[in-house]
Amino acid sequence: MAKTAMITGASSGLGAEYARQLSAMGADLVMVARDREALDDLAAALRTRHGVGVEVLAADLLEPRQREKVERRLTDPGRPIEMLVNNAGFGLPLAFERNDIEDEVRHLDLHVEVPMRLSHAALGPMLARGHGRILNVASVAGFTPRSTYGACKGWLISFSRWANAAYAGRGVTMTAVCPGFTHTNFHERAGLPPGKEGVPDWMWLDARTVVAASLRDAARGKAVSVPSAKYKLLVTASRLAPARLVARAAATGR
Ligand SMILES: NC(=O)c1ccc[n+]([C@@H]2O[C@H](COP(=O)([O-])OP(=O)(O)OC[C@H]3O[C@@H](n4cnc5c(N)ncnc54)[C@H](OP(=O)(O)O)[C@@H]3O)[C@@H](O)[C@H]2O)c1
């Protein structure tokens, strides 16, 4: 188990669940997000419950100065980070042509530029030590045509496949985590209340199962983790089905 894990987007949803599960396994944490109060509350609870060290690093990853603070923490030689979970993200409420283009650029930055920069910062020290794990929280949307969200997540999947093959032999693995619809604050924050998007109940996963499955897959050094049997089946079917059918099915929800 990683001695110290950094998790971005640790104030809510999947990131908070990574914090709960990794600290229960004995890992110290560095928790990153903008909402300092939410991070402080969770950090205090985890310190008490599991006796681990938890650092709170409040930062808006879209602000270069604040992001650089996080990069510096990743490269601090005296306080090594053995696991990085690139998880912070948000959804956009409208169709591409109706979204504000600046919102689209921020969305692209948080889902692609930020994990690329943080992975780059983490990788140098991890390779020098000969071990480390990076998890990139992508999505099953990365396997199908699904607006800029699917495109960003597809980038993360492709990057993780390449990096895992390139660096596993030197002790560093990279895993793209590809959940389906998961109960978190994601949909509500994007202005899309969960359960009201025409997504049937059976398609929803809970964060606990997603995080546990992804940590098992990352420990095995897998490049891609698709939590739950039903989404594994859907991903396989999407590879075999005609492109037009896949595009129509992918238009369900957001
Ligand atoms: N829920 C799903 O159905 C689903 C499915 C597949 C993939 N995912 C992916 O899972 C990841 C986590 O999302 P979630 O579902 O757990 O949603 P969530 O509950 O809304 O959590 C998103 C996290 O990202 C952080 N964040 C957002 N903007 C940030 C910024 N500029 N700087 C720093 N942190 C920022 C938020 O913290 P602050 O607001 O405190 O900054 C929050 O902790 C995302 O990458 C998402 O694309 C979600």
The ligand as a Tripos MOL2 file, in Angstrom:
@<TRIPOS>MOLECULE
LIG
   48    52     1     0     0
SMALL
NO_CHARGES

@<TRIPOS>ATOM
      1 N1        -20.2770   10.6790  -11.1450 N.am      1 LIG1
      2 C1        -20.2130   10.0570  -12.2940 C.2       1 LIG1
      3 O1        -21.2280    9.5530  -12.8280 O.2       1 LIG1
      4 C2        -18.8860    9.9200  -12.9880 C.ar      1 LIG1
      5 C3        -18.7700    8.9300  -13.9820 C.ar      1 LIG1
      6 C4        -17.5490    8.7820  -14.6240 C.ar      1 LIG1
      7 C5        -16.4850    9.5820  -14.2900 C.ar      1 LIG1
      8 N2        -16.6240   10.5470  -13.3370 N.ar      1 LIG1
      9 C6        -15.4630   11.3900  -13.0290 C.3       1 LIG1
     10 O2        -15.1580   11.2690  -11.6520 O.3       1 LIG1
     11 C7        -14.4100   12.4050  -11.2410 C.3       1 LIG1
     12 C8        -14.9300   12.8700   -9.8780 C.3       1 LIG1
     13 O3        -16.2490   13.3600  -10.0360 O.3       1 LIG1
     14 P1        -17.4140   13.0380   -8.9950 P.3       1 LIG1
     15 O4        -18.4200   12.2370   -9.7160 O.co2     1 LIG1
     16 O5        -16.8700   12.5300   -7.7130 O.co2     1 LIG1
     17 O6        -18.0280   14.5110   -8.8470 O.3       1 LIG1
     18 P2        -18.1190   15.5340   -7.6130 P.3       1 LIG1
     19 O7        -18.7620   14.8750   -6.4420 O.co2     1 LIG1
     20 O8        -18.7540   16.7580   -8.1630 O.co2     1 LIG1
     21 O9        -16.5990   15.8390   -7.2510 O.3       1 LIG1
     22 C9        -15.7680   16.6100   -8.0880 C.3       1 LIG1
     23 C10       -14.5120   17.0060   -7.3220 C.3       1 LIG1
     24 O10       -13.6720   17.7910   -8.1930 O.3       1 LIG1
     25 C11       -13.2410   18.9420   -7.4830 C.3       1 LIG1
     26 N3        -12.9670   20.0650   -8.3750 N.ar      1 LIG1
     27 C12       -13.7840   20.5930   -9.3310 C.ar      1 LIG1
     28 N4        -13.2080   21.6610   -9.9150 N.ar      1 LIG1
     29 C13       -11.9910   21.8170   -9.3170 C.ar      1 LIG1
     30 C14       -10.9280   22.7410   -9.4740 C.ar      1 LIG1
     31 N5        -10.9970   23.7540  -10.3590 N.pl3     1 LIG1
     32 N6         -9.8300   22.6160   -8.7010 N.ar      1 LIG1
     33 C15        -9.7540   21.6220   -7.7800 C.ar      1 LIG1
     34 N7        -10.7140   20.6920   -7.5870 N.ar      1 LIG1
     35 C16       -11.8300   20.7980   -8.3530 C.ar      1 LIG1
     36 C17       -14.3970   19.2710   -6.5240 C.3       1 LIG1
     37 O11       -13.9280   19.9630   -5.3890 O.3       1 LIG1
     38 P3        -14.1410   21.5390   -5.0520 P.3       1 LIG1
     39 O12       -15.4740   21.9520   -5.5960 O.co2     1 LIG1
     40 O13       -14.0120   21.5730   -3.5470 O.co2     1 LIG1
     41 O14       -12.9930   22.1970   -5.7370 O.co2     1 LIG1
     42 C18       -14.8270   17.8620   -6.1010 C.3       1 LIG1
     43 O15       -14.0470   17.4140   -5.0090 O.3       1 LIG1
     44 C19       -14.5180   13.4360  -12.3650 C.3       1 LIG1
     45 O16       -13.3050   13.4730  -13.0760 O.3       1 LIG1
     46 C20       -15.6490   12.8820  -13.2320 C.3       1 LIG1
     47 O17       -15.5160   13.2710  -14.5790 O.3       1 LIG1
     48 C21       -17.7960   10.7230  -12.6730 C.ar      1 LIG1
@<TRIPOS>BOND
     1     1     2 1
     2     2     3 2
     3     2     4 1
     4     4     5 ar
     5     4    48 ar
     6     5     6 ar
     7     6     7 ar
     8     7     8 ar
     9     8     9 1
    10     8    48 ar
    11     9    10 1
    12     9    46 1
    13    10    11 1
    14    11    12 1
    15    11    44 1
    16    12    13 1
    17    13    14 1
    18    14    15 2
    19    14    16 1
    20    14    17 1
    21    17    18 1
    22    18    19 2
    23    18    20 1
    24    18    21 1
    25    21    22 1
    26    22    23 1
    27    23    24 1
    28    23    42 1
    29    24    25 1
    30    25    26 1
    31    25    36 1
    32    26    27 ar
    33    26    35 ar
    34    27    28 ar
    35    28    29 ar
    36    29    30 ar
    37    29    35 ar
    38    30    31 1
    39    30    32 ar
    40    32    33 ar
    41    33    34 ar
    42    34    35 ar
    43    36    37 1
    44    36    42 1
    45    37    38 1
    46    38    39 2
    47    38    40 1
    48    38    41 1
    49    42    43 1
    50    44    45 1
    51    44    46 1
    52    46    47 1
@<TRIPOS>SUBSTRUCTURE
     1 LIG1         1 GROUP 0 **** ****
